[in-house]
């Protein structure tokens, strides 16, 4: 074992009291932050001394400790004891099962400051959850910290995920937005969407608020998007079309059944080599990816010329990934989506994922009811339910977090009869 890895293994064993354990497996991983910085971590699987090492496809035995550490900052990212059982001796425990005791430990472990960089989200006697903040104001995308222990206070679960902005990447400001000042925008964000009613097995047309962030100075908005890639992203936004001649000249495409995990060497990790996911995507590479996407569509969806829009191309685990959405103007909560995975060097397709199965479930349901309520009437009905909360949001154009108002609403209006509906009930 490399001596640098060994030092981290020894540190982990001592800190978590793993004298009754043996190191069964370990692996190096890398990830990219929204600021395009590369982080390297070491993941270790420690098995109880009395348990044999499981096979690759077997479940880890009860009490296994799966621990991850940032190899440069030497900060622990997660520690999970499988099955809520620990055989650690003199490991991490809390003599006082109090929020203050847990907050103090989190501050010491992470270097984060309570109230400035993280705040309480949820607490109980044995479980604690915290979220990222900027002086008490929520952030997006943000981070989360979870801590769980047994009745005696022994640590069973710890994880820190996401981003916790520091002052150098935040443009602090005094919040000045109000619902009255942005009402025209709020009205524009009310969209007609077909929601699935699972029990009735039908789609219900509902006017609902499309969540968005409004910049505090009202110079623009930032779109709310779950799961935005951290690697380099290029917006394409163009339909893919072809003719019969191109169908006849199709190159054969065979999906590859292999994993997408990025392989990392010890030297790459300890030299902090930049991930390939932060490299730019050139115009030539974009064109090559578009052709790779077309190759998949020509073979797998030969009748779909013009029916797909390639929205973005991004880097992920050393691959190029093209995200496509159906060129269908029907607004649904679950839209048709296609991901095409492309070899980043040869620019040839390797595999694809289609959510067609989910989409076809809705296709067999009842036809949505007719729309009889105008948008203006619907907005007046839900205007009192609209929320605008301050949030610091990552602005890619500035590479910083800026103060915004999160425009959202948990209610909608039935476009068929005008009834105000709690969206969580759909």
BAFI-750550 format. One record per residue: residue in one letter; x, y, z of N, C-alpha, C in turn. Coordinates in steps of 0.1 Angstrom, whole numbers, padded with zeros to 4 digits, always signed. Atoms other than C-alpha are relative to their C-alpha. Layout:
N
AXYZXYZXYZ
...
***
This chain:
426
X+0008-0012+0000+0000+0000+0000+0009+0013+0000
X-0007-0013+0001+0012+0035-0009+0001+0006+0014
X-0002-0005-0014+0026+0051+0023-0009+0012+0003
X+0009-0011-0002+0004+0082+0017-0014-0005+0003
X+0013+0006-0003-0027+0060+0017+0000-0006+0013
X-0002+0006-0013-0014+0041+0047-0002+0010+0011
X+0001-0010-0011-0012+0073+0067-0014+0004+0002
X+0014-0004-0001-0048+0081+0060-0008-0012+0006
X+0006+0012-0006-0058+0045+0069+0002+0000+0015
X-0003+0000-0014-0040+0047+0102-0007+0011+0007
X+0008-0011-0006-0056+0081+0109-0014-0004+0003
X+0014+0004-0001-0090+0067+0103-0002-0011+0011
X+0001+0010-0010-0085+0036+0124+0001+0005+0014
X-0001-0006-0014-0074+0057+0154-0012+0008+0003
X+0011-0009-0003-0101+0083+0151-0013-0007+0003
X+0013+0006-0001-0130+0060+0148+0001-0013+0009
X-0001+0011-0009-0117+0033+0172-0002-0013-0006
X+0002+0012+0007-0115+0005+0147+0010-0011+0002
X-0009+0011-0004-0092-0018+0166-0006-0014-0002
X+0007+0013+0002-0118-0046+0162-0005-0002-0015
X+0003+0001+0014-0119-0041+0124+0012-0002-0008
X-0011+0001+0010-0098-0048+0094-0004+0007-0013
X+0003-0007+0012-0096-0028+0062-0002-0010-0011
X+0003+0010+0010-0113-0049+0035+0002+0005-0014
X-0001-0006+0014-0114-0026+0005+0002+0015+0002
X-0001-0015+0001-0104+0010-0004+0000+0004-0014
X+0001-0005+0013-0108+0031-0034+0002+0015+0000
X-0002-0014+0002-0099+0066-0047-0011+0005-0009
X+0011-0006+0008-0126+0089-0061+0003+0015-0002
X-0001-0015+0001-0127+0124-0075-0013+0006-0004
X+0012-0007+0003-0154+0149-0079+0003+0015-0004
X-0002-0013+0004-0158+0184-0093-0011+0009+0007
X+0009-0010-0006-0174+0214-0074-0006+0009-0011
X+0006-0009+0009-0196+0240-0090+0010+0011-0004
X-0010-0010+0004-0165+0262-0090+0011-0006-0009
X-0009+0008+0009-0148+0236-0112+0013-0003+0007
X-0011+0005-0007-0124+0226-0085-0001-0015+0002
X+0000+0015-0001-0113+0189-0083+0003-0004+0014
X-0002+0006-0013-0116+0171-0050+0003-0015-0001
X-0003+0014+0000-0101+0137-0043-0003-0006+0014
X+0003+0007-0012-0113+0113-0016+0004-0014+0000
X-0003+0014-0002-0104+0079-0002-0012-0006+0007
X+0011+0007-0007-0133+0056+0006+0006-0014+0005
X-0004+0012-0007-0126+0027+0030-0011-0008+0005
X+0009+0009-0006-0146-0003+0039+0007-0009+0011
X-0006+0007-0011-0137-0016+0073-0010-0011+0005
X+0008+0011-0003-0151-0051+0082+0003-0004+0015
X-0002+0005-0014-0157-0064+0118+0010-0012+0000
X-0011+0010+0000-0128-0087+0128-0006-0014+0000
X+0007+0013+0000-0153-0116+0133-0007-0004-0013
X+0008+0002+0012-0168-0112+0098+0009-0003-0012
X-0009+0002+0012-0153-0127+0066-0003+0011-0010
X+0002-0010+0010-0148-0103+0037-0010-0005-0010
X+0011+0004+0009-0179-0103+0015+0005+0000-0015
X-0003-0001+0015-0178-0109-0023-0004+0013-0005
X+0003-0013+0006-0181-0080-0047-0015+0003-0001
X+0014-0003+0002-0218-0085-0052-0008-0003+0013
X+0007+0003-0013-0226-0094-0015-0002+0012+0008
X+0002-0011-0009-0240-0071+0011+0011+0000+0011
X-0009-0001-0011-0216-0058+0037-0006-0005+0013
X+0006+0005-0013-0220-0075+0071-0004+0012+0009
X+0004-0009-0010-0237-0057+0099+0012+0005+0008
X-0012-0005-0008-0213-0033+0117+0011+0006-0009
X-0010-0005+0009-0192-0026+0086+0001+0015+0000
X-0001-0014+0000-0178+0009+0087+0005+0005-0014
X-0003-0005+0013-0178+0027+0053+0004+0015+0003
X-0005-0013-0003-0157+0059+0057+0007+0006-0011
X-0006-0008+0011-0146+0086+0033+0006+0012+0005
X-0007-0011-0005-0120+0112+0038+0006+0008-0012
X-0007-0009+0010-0108+0142+0017+0015-0001+0002
X-0014+0003-0002-0072+0133+0011+0009+0012+0002
X-0009-0012-0002-0058+0168+0010-0003+0008+0012
X+0004-0008-0012-0078+0186+0037+0000-0009+0012
X+0001+0010-0011-0079+0154+0058-0012+0002+0008
X+0013-0002-0006-0115+0161+0066-0009-0012-0004
X+0009+0011+0003-0139+0132+0069-0013+0005-0006
X+0012-0004+0008-0168+0134+0044-0012-0008+0005
X+0011+0008-0005-0188+0105+0057+0005-0012+0008
X-0003+0012-0008-0188+0076+0082-0013-0007+0003
X+0013+0007-0001-0216+0050+0080+0003-0014+0006
X-0001+0014-0005-0219+0019+0102-0012-0008-0004
X+0011+0007+0007-0240-0006+0083-0009-0007+0010
X+0010+0006-0009-0272-0017+0100-0002+0007+0013
X+0001-0007-0013-0269+0009+0127+0006-0007+0011
X-0007+0008-0011-0245-0013+0146+0015+0003-0001
X-0015-0003-0001-0209-0004+0157+0007-0009+0010
X-0008+0008-0009-0182-0026+0171+0013+0008+0004
X-0012-0009-0002-0158+0004+0175+0002+0001+0016
X-0004-0003-0014-0139+0009+0208+0007+0013+0001
X-0006-0013-0002-0131+0043+0221-0001+0009-0013
X+0001-0008+0012-0144+0058+0189-0007+0013+0003
X+0007-0013-0002-0166+0089+0184-0013-0002+0007
X+0012+0000-0008-0193+0093+0210-0003+0013+0006
X+0005-0013-0006-0214+0121+0225-0005-0003+0014
X+0005+0002-0014-0217+0121+0263-0013+0008+0002
X+0012-0008-0001-0244+0147+0259-0008-0001-0013
X+0008+0000+0012-0272+0140+0234-0008+0013-0001
X+0006-0013+0002-0278+0177+0228+0004+0006-0013
X-0003-0007+0012-0280+0199+0198+0013+0008+0001
X-0013-0008-0002-0252+0221+0212+0012-0008-0001
X-0011+0009+0000-0229+0192+0217+0003-0005-0015
X-0001+0004+0014-0235+0180+0181+0005+0011-0008
X-0005-0012+0007-0230+0215+0167+0014+0002+0002
X-0014-0002-0003-0197+0218+0185+0009-0010-0007
X-0008+0011+0007-0185+0185+0171+0001+0003-0015
X+0001-0003+0014-0196+0194+0136+0010+0012-0004
X-0008-0011+0002-0178+0227+0138+0015-0004+0000
X-0014+0005-0002-0146+0210+0150+0004-0009-0012
X-0004+0009+0011-0147+0183+0123+0000+0006-0014
X+0001-0006+0014-0156+0205+0093+0006+0013-0002
X-0005-0014+0001-0142+0239+0101-0011+0010-0003
X+0011-0009+0003-0176+0254+0094-0005+0007+0013
X+0005-0007-0011-0192+0280+0116-0015+0000+0001
X+0015+0001-0002-0227+0275+0130-0006+0015-0001
X+0006-0013+0001-0250+0304+0121+0004+0008-0012
X-0006-0007+0012-0227+0317+0094+0000-0009-0013
X-0001+0009+0011-0223+0286+0072-0009-0012+0000
X+0011+0010-0001-0248+0261+0085-0009+0003+0011
X+0010-0002-0009-0280+0261+0104-0008-0013+0003
X+0008+0012-0004-0304+0236+0121-0011-0002-0010
X+0011+0003+0009-0328+0219+0097-0010-0009+0007
X+0009+0009-0007-0342+0191+0118+0008-0007+0011
X-0007+0006-0011-0333+0176+0152-0009-0010+0007
X+0007+0009-0009-0344+0147+0174+0011-0005+0010
X-0010+0004-0010-0327+0130+0203+0012-0007-0005
X-0011+0008+0005-0305+0107+0182+0003+0003-0015
X-0002-0004+0014-0307+0124+0147+0000+0015-0001
X-0002-0014+0002-0295+0158+0136+0003+0003-0014
X-0002-0004+0014-0297+0175+0102+0002+0015-0001
X-0004-0014+0001-0281+0208+0093+0000+0003-0015
X-0001-0004+0013-0282+0228+0061+0009+0012-0002
X-0009-0011+0003-0259+0253+0044-0007+0013+0001
X+0006-0013+0000-0265+0290+0049+0011+0011-0002
X-0009-0012-0001-0250+0325+0046-0006+0009+0010
X+0005-0008-0011-0255+0342+0079-0015-0002+0003
X+0014+0004-0003-0287+0323+0084-0009-0001-0012
X+0008+0001+0012-0300+0327+0048+0003-0012-0008
X-0002+0013+0007-0305+0295+0028+0008+0003-0013
X-0008-0001+0012-0282+0288-0002-0005-0011-0010
X+0003+0009+0010-0288+0270-0035+0010+0001-0012
X+0001+0013-0007-0273+0246-0044+0007+0001+0013
X-0005+0000-0014-0266+0240-0008+0005-0013+0005
X-0005+0012-0006-0251+0215+0015-0008-0005+0011
X+0007+0006-0011-0264+0192+0041+0010-0009+0009
X-0008+0008-0009-0249+0176+0072-0010-0009+0008
X+0008+0008-0008-0264+0146+0090+0009-0008+0010
X-0007+0007-0011-0254+0130+0123-0010-0009+0007
X+0009+0009-0007-0270+0099+0139+0009-0008+0010
X-0007+0008-0010-0260+0080+0170-0010-0010+0007
X+0009+0009-0008-0273+0052+0192-0004+0006+0013
X+0006-0005-0013-0290+0055+0226+0011+0004+0009
X-0011-0003-0009-0256+0056+0243+0009+0012-0005
X-0008-0011+0006-0243+0084+0220+0011-0003-0009
X-0011+0005+0009-0220+0063+0199-0004+0004-0015
X+0002-0004+0014-0217+0076+0163-0003-0012-0009
X+0004+0010+0010-0235+0055+0137+0000+0005-0014
X+0001-0006+0013-0238+0079+0108+0004+0014+0000
X-0003-0014+0002-0222+0111+0096+0003+0002-0015
X-0003-0003+0014-0222+0127+0062-0001+0015-0002
X+0001-0013+0004-0215+0161+0047+0000+0000-0015
X+0001+0000+0015-0226+0167+0011-0003+0014-0004
X+0004-0013+0006-0230+0197-0012+0010+0011+0004
X-0009-0012-0001-0216+0232-0009-0004+0008+0012
X+0001-0009-0011-0211+0255+0021+0009+0012-0003
X-0007-0012+0005-0201+0289+0006+0008+0007+0011
X-0008-0009-0009-0173+0309+0022-0002+0015-0005
X+0003-0014+0002-0174+0347+0023+0006+0005-0014
X-0007-0004+0012-0150+0350-0007-0008-0003-0013
X+0008+0003+0012-0176+0335-0031-0014+0004+0002
X+0013-0005-0002-0206+0353-0018-0001+0016-0001
X+0003-0015+0001-0219+0388-0028-0011+0003+0010
X+0010-0003-0010-0237+0398+0004-0007+0013-0004
X+0009-0012+0003-0266+0423+0001-0011+0000+0010
X+0012-0001-0008-0296+0436+0019-0012-0004-0008
X+0012+0005+0008-0328+0418+0008-0010+0011-0002
X+0009-0011+0003-0352+0442-0009-0012-0004-0009
X+0011+0005+0008-0376+0421-0029-0013-0001+0007
X+0014+0003-0005-0414+0419-0024-0008-0005-0010
X+0009+0006+0010-0442+0400-0040-0006+0011-0009
X+0007-0010+0008-0458+0433-0051+0009+0005-0011
X-0009-0006+0010-0426+0445-0069+0002-0010-0012
X-0003+0009+0011-0423+0413-0090-0013-0008-0004
X+0012+0007+0004-0460+0404-0095-0001-0003-0015
X+0001+0004+0014-0458+0406-0133+0008-0012-0004
X-0008+0012+0003-0430+0380-0133-0007-0012+0006
X+0007+0012-0007-0450+0358-0108-0011-0004-0009
X+0011+0004+0009-0480+0359-0132+0005-0008-0012
X-0006+0007+0012-0457+0349-0161+0004-0014+0004
X-0005+0014-0004-0444+0319-0140-0011-0010+0002
X+0011+0009-0002-0479+0305-0136-0002-0008-0013
X+0000+0008+0012-0478+0276-0161-0011-0011+0000
X+0009+0011+0001-0504+0251-0173+0008-0013-0001
X-0007+0013+0000-0491+0216-0164-0009-0011+0003
X+0008+0012-0003-0506+0182-0165+0007-0008+0011
X-0004+0008-0012-0502+0165-0131-0006-0014+0000
X+0005+0013-0001-0505+0128-0126-0008-0002+0013
X+0008+0004-0012-0533+0118-0102+0001-0015+0001
X-0003+0014+0000-0521+0083-0093-0012-0009+0003
X+0011+0008-0004-0552+0070-0076-0011-0001-0011
X+0010+0000+0010-0575+0081-0104+0005-0005-0014
X-0007+0003+0012-0550+0072-0131-0004+0009-0012
X+0003-0010+0010-0556+0104-0150+0009+0012+0002
X-0007-0012-0001-0538+0136-0158-0009+0012+0002
X+0009-0012-0004-0552+0168-0143+0007+0012-0005
X-0006-0012+0004-0545+0201-0160-0001+0010+0011
X-0001-0009-0011-0533+0225-0133+0009+0012-0003
X-0009-0012+0001-0520+0261-0133+0009-0001+0013
X-0009+0000-0011-0489+0259-0111+0012+0009-0002
X-0011-0009+0001-0460+0282-0103+0013-0007-0004
X-0013+0006+0004-0428+0273-0121+0011+0007+0009
X-0010-0005-0010-0401+0278-0094+0011+0007-0007
X-0011-0007+0006-0375+0304-0102+0006+0010+0011
X-0007-0010-0009-0349+0327-0084+0000+0013-0007
X+0000-0013+0005-0353+0364-0089+0011+0008+0007
X-0012-0007-0005-0321+0384-0085-0005+0012+0009
X+0004-0010-0009-0323+0409-0056+0000+0014-0006
X+0000-0013+0007-0314+0438-0079-0010+0001-0012
X+0010+0002+0010-0341+0426-0103+0006+0002-0014
X-0006-0001+0013-0316+0425-0132-0001-0013-0008
X+0002+0012+0007-0326+0390-0141-0005-0011+0009
X+0004+0012-0008-0335+0355-0129+0010-0012-0002
X-0008+0012+0001-0318+0322-0123-0009-0012+0001
X+0009+0011+0001-0336+0290-0133+0003-0010+0011
X-0001+0011-0010-0343+0264-0106+0002-0013-0008
X-0003+0013+0007-0327+0231-0118+0006-0010+0009
X-0005+0010-0009-0323+0200-0097+0010-0009-0008
X-0009+0009+0006-0292+0179-0105+0009+0007-0011
X-0008-0006+0010-0273+0205-0125+0014-0006+0000
X-0013+0006+0000-0240+0189-0136+0011+0009+0005
X-0011-0008-0005-0208+0201-0119+0011+0002-0010
X-0010-0001+0010-0186+0194-0149-0004+0011-0010
X+0003-0010+0011-0184+0217-0180-0013-0003-0007
X+0013+0001+0007-0218+0223-0196+0000+0010-0011
X+0002-0009+0011-0225+0237-0230-0015-0002-0004
X+0014+0000+0004-0261+0247-0240+0000-0001-0016
X+0001+0003+0014-0270+0234-0275-0014+0005-0005
X+0013-0004+0003-0308+0238-0277-0004+0000-0015
X+0004+0002+0015-0314+0225-0313-0006-0013-0002
X+0006+0013+0004-0336+0199-0328+0009-0009-0009
X-0008+0009+0008-0321+0168-0344-0008-0005-0011
X+0008+0004+0012-0333+0162-0379+0009-0008-0010
X-0008+0007+0010-0323+0139-0407-0010-0004-0012
X+0008+0004+0012-0335+0126-0441+0002-0015-0003
X-0001+0014+0003-0339+0092-0457+0014-0005-0004
X-0013+0003+0005-0305+0093-0473+0009-0003+0012
X-0008+0002-0012-0289+0096-0438-0004-0013+0007
X+0004+0013-0006-0309+0066-0425+0007-0011-0007
X-0007+0011+0007-0295+0045-0453+0015-0001+0002
X-0014+0000-0002-0260+0055-0445+0004-0002+0015
X-0002+0002-0015-0263+0046-0408+0012-0009+0003
X-0010+0008-0006-0233+0034-0389-0006-0008+0011
X+0006+0009-0010-0241+0005-0366+0004+0005+0014
X-0003-0004-0014-0244+0015-0329-0004-0012+0009
X+0002+0011-0010-0240-0012-0302+0002+0005+0014
X-0001-0005-0014-0247-0002-0266+0010-0008+0008
X-0010+0007-0008-0218-0010-0242-0005-0001+0014
X+0004+0003-0014-0227-0026-0209+0012+0001+0010
X-0011-0001-0010-0199-0012-0187-0002+0013+0008
X+0002-0011-0009-0197+0012-0158+0006+0013-0004
X-0004-0014+0004-0192+0049-0160+0009+0006+0011
X-0008-0006-0011-0170+0053-0129+0014+0004-0005
X-0013-0005+0004-0139+0074-0134+0011-0007+0008
X-0011+0006-0007-0107+0055-0126+0011+0010+0004
X-0010-0010-0005-0082+0074-0104+0012-0007+0005
X-0012+0006-0005-0046+0066-0097+0005+0008+0013
X-0006-0006-0012-0027+0074-0065+0007+0013-0003
X-0008-0012+0004-0004+0099-0082-0009+0011-0004
X+0009-0010+0004-0033+0117-0098-0006+0007+0012
X+0007-0005-0012-0050+0120-0064+0009+0010+0008
X-0009-0008-0009-0020+0133-0044+0007+0012-0007
X-0005-0012+0007-0009+0157-0072-0011+0010-0003
X+0012-0009+0002-0044+0172-0073-0002+0003-0015
X+0002-0002+0015-0046+0166-0111-0014+0004-0003
X+0013-0004+0003-0075+0184-0125-0008-0011-0007
X+0008+0010+0006-0104+0162-0135-0003+0004-0015
X+0003-0004+0014-0111+0159-0172-0014+0006-0002
X+0014-0006+0001-0147+0170-0164+0001+0015+0001
X-0001-0015+0000-0134+0206-0160+0005+0005-0013
X-0006-0004+0013-0119+0207-0195-0012+0007-0008
X+0011-0006+0008-0138+0229-0220-0005-0010-0011
X+0006+0008+0011-0160+0214-0247+0001+0009-0013
X-0002-0009+0011-0148+0228-0280-0011-0001-0010
X+0011+0000+0010-0170+0236-0310+0001-0013-0008
X-0002+0013+0007-0155+0205-0328-0006-0011+0008
X+0006+0011-0008-0164+0183-0299-0015+0001+0001
X+0015-0001+0000-0199+0197-0297-0006-0006-0013
X+0004+0005+0013-0203+0189-0334+0000-0015+0000
X-0001+0015+0000-0190+0154-0329-0010-0007+0009
X+0010+0006-0009-0214+0148-0300-0014+0001-0006
X+0012-0001+0007-0243+0160-0321-0002-0011-0010
X+0000+0011+0010-0234+0135-0348-0002-0014+0008
X+0002+0013-0008-0231+0107-0321-0014-0001+0005
X+0014+0001-0004-0266+0116-0308-0008-0004-0012
X+0008+0003+0012-0279+0115-0343+0001-0015-0004
X-0002+0014+0003-0264+0081-0348-0009-0009+0008
X+0009+0008-0009-0283+0067-0318-0015+0002-0004
X+0014-0002+0004-0316+0083-0329-0003-0006-0013
X+0003+0006+0013-0313+0071-0364-0002-0015+0001
X+0001+0015-0002-0309+0035-0352-0011-0004+0009
X+0009+0004-0010-0331+0034-0322-0014+0007-0002
X+0013-0007+0002-0358+0060-0332+0000+0006-0014
X-0002-0004+0014-0357+0061-0370-0012+0009-0005
X+0012-0008+0004-0392+0078-0372-0001+0013+0008
X+0001-0011-0009-0383+0106-0347+0008+0012-0005
X-0007-0012+0005-0366+0132-0370-0008+0012+0004
X+0006-0012-0004-0373+0166-0355-0008-0001+0013
X+0008+0002-0012-0390+0151-0324+0008+0001+0013
X-0008-0001-0012-0360+0155-0301+0008+0013-0001
X-0009-0012-0001-0341+0186-0289+0011-0003+0008
X-0011+0002-0009-0306+0183-0277+0002+0013+0008
X+0000-0012-0008-0306+0207-0248+0014+0004+0004
X-0014-0003-0005-0270+0204-0233+0009-0012-0003
X-0010+0010+0000-0238+0185-0235+0009+0003+0012
X-0008-0003-0012-0218+0181-0203+0010-0012+0002
X-0010+0010-0004-0188+0162-0190-0003-0006+0013
X+0003+0007-0012-0193+0135-0164+0008-0013+0001
X-0008+0012-0002-0168+0109-0151+0007-0004-0013
X-0009+0002+0012-0146+0113-0182-0008-0002-0013
X+0009+0002+0012-0176+0109-0206-0006+0013-0004
X+0009-0010+0005-0196+0133-0227-0014-0005+0002
X+0014+0004-0002-0233+0132-0218-0009+0011-0007
X+0009-0009+0006-0259+0147-0241-0014-0002+0006
X+0013+0001-0006-0293+0155-0226-0010+0005-0010
X+0010-0003+0010-0323+0154-0250-0014+0000+0007
X+0014+0000-0004-0359+0163-0244-0009+0000-0012
X+0009+0001+0011-0389+0156-0265-0005+0013-0004
X+0005-0012+0006-0400+0183-0288-0015+0000+0000
X+0014+0002-0002-0435+0179-0274-0005+0012+0008
X+0004-0012-0006-0453+0211-0264-0009-0002+0012
X+0008+0003-0011-0474+0193-0238+0009+0001+0013
X-0007-0002-0012-0463+0204-0203-0004-0010+0010
X+0003+0010-0011-0461+0175-0178+0011+0001+0011
X-0010+0000-0011-0444+0171-0145+0012-0009-0003
X-0011+0009+0005-0424+0142-0159+0001+0001-0015
X-0001-0001+0015-0412+0151-0194+0008-0011-0005
X-0008+0010+0007-0398+0127-0219+0015+0004-0001
X-0014-0003+0000-0360+0126-0216+0009-0011-0004
X-0009+0010+0005-0331+0109-0232+0014+0004+0003
X-0014-0003-0002-0294+0107-0221+0008-0009-0009
X-0009+0007+0009-0267+0097-0246+0014+0001+0006
X-0014+0000-0005-0233+0087-0232+0010-0002-0012
X-0009+0000+0012-0204+0094-0256+0015+0000+0005
X-0014+0001-0002-0167+0085-0256+0006+0014-0002
X-0004-0014+0001-0150+0118-0249+0012+0002-0010
X-0012-0001+0009-0119+0110-0271-0004-0003-0014
X+0003+0004+0014-0134+0092-0301-0014+0006-0004
X+0013-0006+0003-0168+0110-0299-0010-0009-0007
X+0010+0010+0005-0188+0078-0306-0009-0003+0012
X+0009+0003-0011-0219+0068-0287+0003-0013+0007
X-0003+0012-0007-0215+0042-0260-0013-0006+0006
X+0012+0005-0006-0250+0039-0244-0010+0011+0001
X+0010-0010-0002-0282+0057-0237-0011-0004+0010
X+0011+0003-0010-0310+0059-0211-0012+0008-0005
X+0012-0006+0004-0346+0066-0220-0011-0002+0011
X+0010+0002-0010-0374+0073-0195-0014-0003-0006
X+0012+0003+0008-0400+0061-0220-0010-0009+0008
X+0009+0009-0007-0414+0034-0196-0009+0009+0010
X+0008-0009-0009-0425+0062-0171-0010+0008-0008
X+0009-0008+0008-0439+0082-0199-0012-0008-0005
X+0010+0008+0006-0459+0053-0214-0011-0003+0011
X+0010+0002-0011-0477+0048-0180-0010+0011-0002
X+0010-0010+0001-0493+0082-0185-0008+0000-0013
X+0007+0000+0013-0501+0076-0222-0013-0009+0001
X+0012+0009-0001-0526+0049-0211-0011+0005+0009
X+0010-0006-0009-0544+0071-0187-0011+0008-0007
X+0011-0008+0006-0576+0091-0192+0005+0013-0006
X-0003-0013+0006-0574+0121-0215-0003+0011+0010
X+0002-0011-0010-0569+0153-0194-0014+0008-0003
X+0013-0007+0001-0601+0173-0187+0003+0013-0008
X-0001-0012+0008-0608+0204-0209+0004+0012+0009
X-0004-0012-0007-0592+0237-0199-0011+0011-0001
X+0011-0010+0001-0620+0262-0190+0003+0013+0008
X-0003-0012-0008-0603+0286-0166+0012+0007-0006
X-0011-0008+0006-0582+0314-0180+0012+0002+0010
X-0012-0001-0008-0546+0319-0167-0002+0012+0010
X+0001-0012-0008-0554+0354-0153-0009-0003+0012
X+0009+0004-0011-0583+0340-0132+0007-0009+0010
X-0007+0010-0009-0561+0311-0119+0010+0007+0009
X-0010-0007-0008-0534+0335-0108-0006+0007+0011
X+0006-0007-0011-0557+0356-0088-0004-0009+0011
X+0004+0009-0010-0569+0325-0070+0012-0005+0009
X-0011+0005-0008-0534+0314-0059+0010+0011+0004
X-0009-0011-0003-0518+0348-0056+0004+0001+0015
X-0002-0001-0014-0522+0347-0018+0008-0012+0006
X-0008+0012-0005-0504+0313-0016+0015+0001-0005
X-0013-0001+0005-0473+0325-0035+0010+0004+0010
X-0010-0003-0010-0441+0326-0015+0013+0006-0007
X-0013-0006+0005-0409+0347-0020+0009+0001+0012
X-0010+0001-0011-0380+0338+0003+0014+0003-0004
X-0014-0003+0003-0344+0351+0004+0008-0012-0001
X-0010+0012+0002-0318+0326-0009+0012+0005-0007
X-0012-0003+0007-0282+0330-0019+0002-0011-0011
X+0000+0009+0011-0280+0313-0053+0013+0001-0008
X-0012+0000+0008-0250+0303-0074-0003+0006-0014
X+0001-0007+0013-0247+0326-0104+0012-0004-0009
X-0011+0004+0008-0226+0309-0131+0007+0011-0008
X-0006-0011+0007-0220+0342-0149+0010+0008+0008
X-0009-0007-0009-0203+0356-0119+0009-0009+0008
X-0007+0010-0008-0190+0324-0104-0001+0003+0015
X+0002-0003-0014-0204+0335-0071-0015-0002+0004
X+0014+0001-0005-0235+0332-0049-0005+0014+0002
X+0006-0013-0001-0258+0362-0052-0014-0001+0007
X+0013+0000-0007-0289+0372-0032-0011+0000-0009
X+0012+0001+0009-0322+0362-0048-0012-0002+0009
X+0012+0004-0007-0358+0357-0039-0005-0013-0007
X+0005+0012+0006-0371+0322-0044-0015+0001-0001
X+0015-0001+0003-0405+0324-0061-0005-0014-0001
X+0006+0014+0000-0426+0293-0054-0014+0001+0005
X+0013+0001-0005-0460+0282-0046-0004-0015+0002
X+0003+0014-0003-0472+0249-0030-0015-0003-0004
X+0013+0002+0004-0507+0253-0044-0002+0003-0015
X+0003-0002+0014-0522+0252-0079-0015+0001-0002
X+0014-0002+0003-0555+0258-0096-0004-0009-0011
X+0005+0009+0010-0575+0232-0115-0004+0008-0012
X+0003-0007+0012-0577+0244-0151-0014-0004-0005
X+0013+0005+0004-0610+0224-0154-0011+0007+0007
X+0011-0005-0008-0630+0238-0125+0003+0012+0009
X-0005-0011-0008-0609+0265-0108+0002-0003+0015
X-0002+0004-0014-0605+0246-0075+0015+0002+0003
X-0014-0001-0005-0574+0255-0055+0004-0013+0006
X-0005+0013-0004-0553+0224-0049+0013+0001+0006
X-0014+0001-0006-0524+0216-0026+0007-0010-0009
X-0007+0008+0009-0498+0202-0050+0005-0013+0006
X-0005+0013-0006-0486+0176-0025-0011-0010+0000
X+0011+0010+0000-0521+0160-0027-0001-0007-0014
X+0001+0006+0013-0516+0152-0064+0009-0011-0002
***
